[in-house]
């Protein structure tokens, strides 16, 4: 069993953790012990969900994906890829008292769960170092706290809307391909679409649902053509025009059934 020291004072006073939505924040102590003696572990959602299932059965792979994305965005988790796998390092875990002593960080006591942390870790830390606040007037604690709450509220609202887009697709897609995971890349695309329509988000969500329902009834998008390509979630959120083209019925015509005009490669939907 991995041996980790959870610093209560560090968790209770963490501004980074405070900026996360409460529903994600509460999972941090459950996920922290996943790390090896160097504060790292493989980001294998299936295995992580299995380890936590006895005590946290509601933590699905989709929810875990969203949680790690939130932690990464708030400077709590450095995530990198190597050899076709993804890994996580808990930022700040290398501070004295939070990891086993150096004498125990050997294969004799515990196996390493991840490769060495890449040099890009330092660039990641600089994003959250606070250097960009140098020279700015000091804000009272009450204002800083209110600002942090506002940021956390905005992030939580955006994440909920991203989940709504994801759920709309899977609930109304009909025979179109299921989107299995809300990956970080899909979340990024969804946020970009929501940012464009932030002034009329409710209308956009309603239009997006109508577009999914229309796509599920459009023969060409269902793969009923010589090419056999089916539209997917990734294609529909690739830009701000695909869903509108579906609503306008452009893919019901021969002109619209042209792969050269597709903004998303058909191969990208095989995920």
C-alpha positions in Angstrom: 0.0 0.0 0.0 1.5 3.4 -0.9 2.7 5.4 2.1 1.7 9.0 1.9 1.6 11.8 4.4 -1.5 14.1 3.9 -0.7 17.5 5.4 -4.0 18.7 6.8 -2.8 22.3 7.3 -1.7 22.4 3.6 -5.1 21.2 2.5 -7.2 23.4 4.7 -5.2 26.5 3.7 -4.8 25.7 0.0 -5.9 28.5 -2.3 -5.6 26.2 -5.3 -7.9 23.6 -3.8 -10.3 26.4 -2.7 -10.6 27.5 -6.3 -11.9 24.1 -7.3 -15.7 23.4 -7.2 -16.7 21.8 -3.8 -17.8 18.5 -5.4 -14.3 18.0 -6.9 -12.4 19.4 -3.9 -13.8 16.8 -1.6 -12.2 14.0 -3.6 -8.6 15.3 -3.2 -7.8 13.4 0.0 -9.1 10.2 -1.6 -7.0 10.6 -4.7 -3.8 11.9 -3.1 -2.6 8.4 -1.8 -2.6 7.0 -5.3 0.9 8.5 -5.8 4.2 6.6 -5.4 7.1 7.7 -3.2 7.8 10.5 -5.7 4.3 11.9 -5.7 3.4 10.4 -9.1 1.1 7.8 -10.5 -0.4 6.6 -13.8 -3.6 8.3 -14.9 -5.5 5.1 -15.7 -9.1 6.0 -14.9 -10.4 2.4 -15.0 -7.8 1.3 -12.4 -8.3 4.4 -10.3 -12.1 4.0 -10.3 -11.7 0.3 -9.3 -9.4 1.2 -6.3 -11.9 3.8 -5.0 -15.1 1.9 -5.8 -15.5 0.3 -2.3 -15.7 3.7 -0.6 -16.5 6.1 -3.5 -18.7 4.0 -5.8 -20.2 7.2 -7.4 -16.8 8.2 -8.8 -17.2 7.1 -12.4 -14.4 7.3 -15.0 -16.2 10.3 -16.6 -16.3 12.1 -13.3 -12.7 11.3 -12.5 -11.7 12.7 -15.9 -13.4 15.9 -15.1 -11.9 16.1 -11.6 -8.3 15.7 -12.8 -9.0 18.3 -15.5 -10.1 20.7 -12.8 -7.1 19.9 -10.6 -4.7 20.5 -13.6 -6.4 23.8 -14.4 -5.9 25.0 -10.8 -2.3 24.0 -10.3 -2.8 20.9 -8.1 -1.9 18.2 -10.6 0.8 18.2 -13.3 -0.3 15.8 -16.0 2.0 14.7 -18.8 2.1 11.9 -21.4 4.9 9.5 -22.2 5.0 6.2 -24.1 1.3 6.3 -24.9 0.3 6.7 -21.2 -0.6 9.7 -19.0 0.8 10.4 -15.6 0.1 12.7 -12.7 2.4 14.4 -10.2 0.8 16.1 -7.2 2.3 19.6 -7.1 3.9 20.5 -3.8 4.1 16.9 -2.7 7.9 17.1 -2.9 7.9 19.6 0.1 9.5 18.2 3.3 7.2 16.0 5.3 4.8 15.1 2.5 6.6 12.1 1.0 8.5 9.2 2.6 12.1 9.9 3.5 14.7 9.6 0.7 16.0 6.4 2.2 12.7 4.7 1.4 12.4 6.0 -2.1 13.9 2.9 -3.6 12.6 -0.1 -5.5 13.3 -2.2 -2.3 10.5 -0.5 -0.5 8.2 0.7 -3.2 7.8 0.5 -7.0 7.9 3.7 -9.1 4.5 4.2 -10.7 5.6 6.8 -13.3 8.7 7.9 -15.3 10.8 10.8 -14.1 9.0 14.1 -14.1 9.8 16.0 -17.3 11.3 19.5 -17.3 8.0 21.0 -18.5 6.9 20.7 -14.8 8.8 23.9 -14.0 7.0 25.8 -16.7 3.7 24.5 -15.3 4.6 25.6 -11.8 5.4 29.1 -13.1 1.8 29.5 -14.3 0.7 29.4 -10.7 3.7 31.0 -9.0 1.9 34.4 -8.5 4.8 36.3 -10.2 2.3 38.1 -12.4 0.9 39.9 -9.4 4.2 41.7 -8.6 3.7 45.5 -8.3 0.0 45.3 -7.9 -1.7 46.9 -4.9 -2.5 44.5 -2.1 -6.1 43.5 -2.0 -7.9 43.0 1.4 -8.4 39.4 2.3 -12.2 39.7 2.0 -11.9 40.9 -1.6 -9.4 38.2 -2.5 -11.7 35.6 -1.0 -14.7 37.0 -2.8 -12.7 36.9 -6.1 -11.6 33.3 -5.5 -15.2 32.3 -4.8 -16.3 34.1 -8.0 -13.7 32.3 -10.0 -14.6 28.9 -8.5 -18.3 29.6 -9.1 -17.6 30.5 -12.8 -15.5 27.4 -13.3 -18.2 25.2 -11.7 -20.9 26.7 -13.9 -18.8 26.2 -17.0 -18.0 22.6 -16.1 -21.7 21.8 -15.5 -22.5 23.3 -19.0 -19.7 21.1 -20.5 -21.3 18.1 -18.9 -24.7 19.1 -20.2 -23.3 19.2 -23.8 -21.8 15.8 -23.3 -25.0 14.4 -21.9 -27.1 16.0 -24.7 -25.1 14.1 -27.3 -25.3 10.7 -25.6 -29.1 11.1 -24.8 -30.2 12.2 -28.3 -27.6 10.7 -30.7 -29.8 7.8 -31.7 -27.6 5.5 -33.9 -24.7 7.9 -34.0 -21.5 6.9 -32.2 -21.5 7.1 -28.4 -19.0 9.5 -26.8 -17.5 7.3 -24.1 -15.4 9.7 -22.2 -15.4 13.4 -21.5 -11.7 13.8 -22.2 -9.7 16.9 -21.5 -9.6 17.7 -25.2 -13.4 17.4 -25.6 -13.9 19.6 -22.5 -11.6 22.2 -24.1 -13.6 22.2 -27.3 -16.9 22.4 -25.4 -15.6 25.4 -23.4 -14.6 27.1 -26.6 -18.1 26.7 -27.9 -19.7 27.9 -24.7 -17.4 30.9 -24.5 -18.6 32.0 -28.0 -22.2 31.7 -26.9 -21.8 32.9 -23.2 -24.3 35.7 -23.8 -27.0 33.3 -24.9 -25.9 30.0 -23.4 -29.4 28.6 -22.8 -30.3 29.2 -26.5 -27.1 27.6 -27.6 -27.7 24.5 -25.5 -31.3 24.2 -26.9 -30.0 24.7 -30.5 -27.2 22.1 -29.9 -29.8 19.6 -28.7 -31.9 20.2 -31.8 -28.8 19.8 -33.9 -28.0 16.4 -32.3 -31.6 15.3 -32.9 -31.5 16.4 -36.5 -28.1 14.7 -37.1 -29.6 11.5 -35.8 -32.2 11.7 -38.6 -29.9 12.7 -41.4 -28.9 9.7 -43.6 -25.5 11.1 -44.7 -24.5 11.8 -41.1 -25.7 8.3 -40.1 -23.3 6.7 -42.4 -25.7 5.9 -45.2 -23.4 6.9 -48.0 -20.7 5.3 -50.1 -18.0 6.3 -47.5 -20.0 5.0 -44.6 -18.8 7.9 -42.3 -20.9 8.7 -39.2 -20.9 12.1 -37.5 -19.6 12.1 -34.0 -19.5 14.3 -30.9 -16.0 15.5 -31.8 -17.1 16.6 -35.2 -20.2 18.5 -33.9 -18.2 20.5 -31.3 -15.1 21.0 -33.6 -16.1 24.6 -34.4 -19.0 27.1 -34.2 -20.5 26.2 -37.6 -21.0 22.5 -37.8 -24.1 22.4 -35.6 -25.6 25.3 -37.4 -25.0 23.5 -40.8 -26.9 20.5 -39.4 -29.8 22.7 -38.3 -29.9 24.3 -41.7 -30.1 20.9 -43.3 -26.9 21.4 -45.4 -25.9 17.7 -44.9 -29.2 16.6 -46.4 -28.1 17.9 -49.8 -25.5 16.5 -52.2 -23.4 19.7 -51.8 -23.2 19.1 -48.0 -22.2 15.5 -48.4 -18.6 16.5 -49.4 -15.8 15.2 -47.1 -13.5 18.0 -48.2 -15.8 20.4 -46.5 -15.9 18.6 -43.2 -14.2 20.6 -40.4 -13.3 17.3 -38.6 -11.5 14.3 -39.9 -13.8 11.2 -39.9 -11.0 9.2 -38.3 -11.1 11.4 -35.2 -14.5 10.1 -34.2 -13.1 6.6 -33.6 -12.5 7.3 -29.9 
